[in-house]
Every structure is written in structure tokens, then in C-alpha cells.
Amino acid sequence: PYKWEKIRTLIDNISAVDTNLINKNGLWYLLTSEKKMGVSFGDELSLYVTDDPLSGTFLPVIGNPVVHDISKSRNAGEILNNIRVSQDCSKRYGYRVNFMEINELSENNYSERYIKSLKLPFGTIAMHTYNSAENIEIVDLKIINISPYFLYRNLCRIIKKLKAKILK
């Protein structure tokens, strides 16, 4: 990544996270979670389309955002064989990961169907990512660490943030 060269910004004037590109039937679809007035990154899923990601203009599809559900909107990994991996942020960021089957993806419509969720392994409080490559599965977990050192470190971090807010 230290030798990568930026080619272009795909969409200007957008604050978005966890973006996926899908190439289907000669069109490129961009699925992303935007931060808009009154909406957090996990609340909605937006869809944009172009015929060329390197020189074309990504246009929002009619009906954007296409998903309005904090438990299913935010992407949590790449599209795997027509399955969109999403985060359930209903209780907290990365509460769990869902698998959503994409039923329709076109310039005029997007629909998906919930398949299942992954439960968090014991000792974890969040799952943000699920990906796979060949025979490898990659999962990003937030682990609860109750050792005295980490409890003290986190308490110091919280106190520092509170002091900064008070001094503002």
C-alpha cells in the first residue's frame, strides 16, 4: 500500500464507510454506508451505479438508500457469491454479522433476503468483518480483556477523554 498510486475519487462530497464494488452485466455497483444529517454510518445502505469505475460518474439509484435497517445496512466484508455480509449495529457497532442474499441488483432496484447471523464467540463483544479467500476465513473481533493492566489502561483513556470534553 505504500507504493499505491491514487487514480481518482469515485464519488466527491460523500462521507461513507465499508464500501463494496460489484461488476454485473457491464455495470459497476457501489454499495456503501453514508453518514448524513441525523443518520449514523450503520443506519442505511446506499447504492450507486456507473458503466466505468475509472472514468464514469457514479449516480445514485432511484430509491436510495436501498436498505433502512440498522441491523442489516452496514457492509461487513466483500460480496461472497451473491451474498452481502452486513453488520448488525442495532445494539452496538458490530454487534454481529449477517449474511444477506442479493435477490435483485439493477439500476432500478435492489432487494436482498436475510439468510442467517453469526453469533459472537465467547469472550467477544463485536464482530466487524467476515471475509474469505480460498480456504481461509478472516474475522475481525473485538475481545473483552479483563486483565488488570487493560482495565487500568482503558480507565485512563476514559478519564483523558472526559477531561478533554470538560476543558472544551
C-alpha positions as CSV (number, residue, x, y, z in Angstrom):
1,P,0.0,0.0,0.0
2,Y,3.0,2.4,0.4
3,K,3.5,2.3,-3.4
4,W,-0.1,2.6,-4.5
5,E,-1.0,5.5,-6.7
6,K,-4.3,7.2,-6.4
7,I,-6.2,7.2,-9.7
8,R,-9.4,9.0,-8.8
9,T,-12.0,9.7,-6.2
10,L,-15.1,7.7,-7.1
11,I,-17.7,10.0,-5.5
12,D,-17.0,13.5,-4.3
13,N,-18.6,15.2,-1.3
14,I,-19.6,11.9,0.5
15,S,-18.7,10.6,3.9
16,A,-19.0,6.8,3.6
17,V,-17.6,3.6,5.0
18,D,-17.4,-0.1,4.3
19,T,-17.8,0.2,0.5
20,N,-18.1,-2.7,-2.0
21,L,-17.9,-2.7,-5.8
22,I,-19.9,-5.2,-7.8
23,N,-19.5,-5.7,-11.6
24,K,-22.7,-7.2,-13.1
25,N,-23.9,-7.2,-16.7
26,G,-21.5,-4.4,-17.8
27,L,-22.3,-2.1,-14.9
28,W,-20.5,-1.3,-11.7
29,Y,-22.5,-1.0,-8.5
30,L,-21.1,0.7,-5.4
31,L,-22.8,-0.3,-2.1
32,T,-21.8,1.9,0.9
33,S,-23.0,3.3,4.2
34,E,-23.1,7.1,4.2
35,K,-23.1,9.5,7.1
36,K,-25.8,12.0,6.5
37,M,-27.6,14.5,8.7
38,G,-29.3,12.6,11.5
39,V,-28.1,9.2,10.3
40,S,-25.1,7.2,11.5
41,F,-22.9,5.1,9.3
42,G,-24.8,1.9,10.1
43,D,-28.3,3.1,9.7
44,E,-28.7,2.8,5.9
45,L,-27.2,1.3,2.8
46,S,-26.8,3.4,-0.4
47,L,-26.4,2.2,-4.0
48,Y,-24.6,4.0,-6.8
49,V,-24.1,2.8,-10.4
50,T,-21.7,3.6,-13.3
51,D,-20.7,1.9,-16.6
52,D,-17.0,2.6,-15.9
53,P,-15.5,2.9,-12.3
54,L,-12.3,4.6,-13.6
55,S,-13.8,7.3,-15.8
56,G,-17.6,7.2,-15.4
57,T,-19.8,9.0,-12.9
58,F,-21.4,7.0,-10.1
59,L,-25.0,8.0,-9.9
60,P,-27.4,7.2,-7.0
61,V,-30.1,4.7,-7.9
62,I,-33.8,5.7,-7.6
63,G,-35.0,4.9,-4.1
64,N,-31.7,5.5,-2.3
65,P,-30.9,4.5,0.4
66,V,-31.9,0.9,-0.6
67,V,-31.8,-0.6,3.0
68,H,-33.1,1.3,6.1
69,D,-32.3,-1.1,8.9
70,I,-29.5,-0.6,11.4
71,S,-29.4,-4.4,12.0
72,K,-28.6,-5.1,8.3
73,S,-27.3,-2.0,6.5
74,R,-23.6,-1.6,7.1
75,N,-21.3,-3.8,5.0
76,A,-19.0,-6.2,6.9
77,G,-16.8,-7.6,4.1
78,E,-16.8,-8.4,0.5
79,I,-19.7,-9.8,-1.6
80,L,-19.3,-13.6,-1.5
81,N,-21.1,-15.5,-4.3
82,N,-24.0,-13.0,-4.3
83,I,-24.1,-12.9,-0.5
84,R,-23.6,-9.5,1.1
85,V,-22.1,-9.7,4.5
86,S,-23.5,-7.0,6.8
87,Q,-23.1,-5.8,10.4
88,D,-25.9,-5.7,12.9
89,C,-25.3,-2.4,14.7
90,S,-28.7,-2.4,16.5
91,K,-27.2,-2.9,20.0
92,R,-23.7,-1.6,19.3
93,Y,-21.2,-1.3,16.4
94,G,-20.5,-4.7,15.1
95,Y,-23.0,-6.5,17.4
96,R,-23.0,-9.4,15.0
97,V,-22.5,-10.3,11.3
98,N,-25.4,-11.2,8.9
99,F,-25.4,-13.0,5.6
100,M,-27.8,-11.4,3.1
101,E,-28.6,-13.0,-0.3
102,I,-28.8,-10.4,-3.0
103,N,-32.1,-11.1,-5.0
104,E,-32.0,-8.2,-7.3
105,L,-29.3,-5.7,-8.3
106,S,-30.1,-3.3,-11.1
107,E,-30.1,0.4,-12.0
108,N,-33.8,0.5,-10.8
109,N,-34.0,-1.9,-7.9
110,Y,-32.1,-3.6,-5.1
111,S,-33.5,-6.3,-2.9
112,E,-32.0,-8.9,-0.5
113,R,-33.1,-11.6,1.8
114,Y,-31.7,-12.4,5.3
115,I,-30.1,-15.9,5.5
116,K,-28.5,-16.1,8.9
117,S,-26.3,-14.4,11.5
118,L,-23.1,-15.4,13.1
119,K,-23.2,-15.4,16.9
120,L,-20.3,-13.9,18.7
121,P,-17.7,-16.3,20.1
122,F,-17.4,-16.4,23.9
123,G,-15.3,-13.5,25.2
124,T,-16.0,-11.1,22.4
125,I,-18.3,-8.1,22.2
126,A,-18.2,-7.2,18.5
127,M,-17.7,-8.6,15.0
128,H,-16.9,-6.1,12.3
129,T,-15.7,-8.1,9.3
130,Y,-16.1,-11.5,7.7
131,N,-14.2,-12.3,4.5
132,S,-12.8,-15.5,2.9
133,A,-10.1,-16.3,0.4
134,E,-9.7,-19.8,-0.9
135,N,-9.7,-22.0,2.2
136,I,-9.1,-19.1,4.7
137,E,-11.8,-17.3,6.7
138,I,-11.0,-13.8,8.1
139,V,-13.0,-12.4,11.0
140,D,-12.4,-9.1,12.9
141,L,-13.5,-9.4,16.5
142,K,-13.4,-7.1,19.5
143,I,-12.3,-9.2,22.5
144,I,-13.1,-8.5,26.2
145,N,-9.9,-8.3,28.1
146,I,-10.3,-8.1,31.8
147,S,-6.7,-8.2,32.9
148,P,-5.9,-5.5,35.5
149,Y,-3.4,-3.9,33.1
150,F,-6.0,-3.4,30.3
151,L,-8.7,-2.3,32.8
152,Y,-6.4,0.3,34.1
153,R,-5.3,1.4,30.6
154,N,-9.0,1.8,29.5
155,L,-9.9,3.7,32.6
156,C,-7.0,6.1,32.0
157,R,-8.2,6.5,28.4
158,I,-11.8,7.3,29.5
159,I,-10.6,9.8,32.1
160,K,-8.5,11.5,29.5
161,K,-11.4,11.8,27.1
162,L,-13.7,13.2,29.9
163,K,-11.0,15.8,30.9
164,A,-10.8,16.9,27.2
165,K,-14.6,17.3,27.0
166,I,-14.7,19.3,30.3
167,L,-11.9,21.6,29.2
168,K,-13.6,22.5,25.9
